[in-house]
Amino acid sequence: MYNDLSPTLIQKRKQTVFLTNEYNDSYGESKIVIETLLRKFLKKVGEKCSF
């Protein structure tokens, strides 16, 4: 049975909130900083992705 309150999912949601907040706070940062944050969050970004 699916348990959305499992410790693993709770930790993943918490991590996702921190990463999205960090990305949202990166407005005005260099392209390199923003790209690094996106790669950390998305794990994989295509070469022709525009930031």
ABEGO torsion letter per residue (X at the ends): XBBAABAAAAAAAAAAAAAAAAAAAABGBBAAAAAAAAAAAAGBBBAABBX
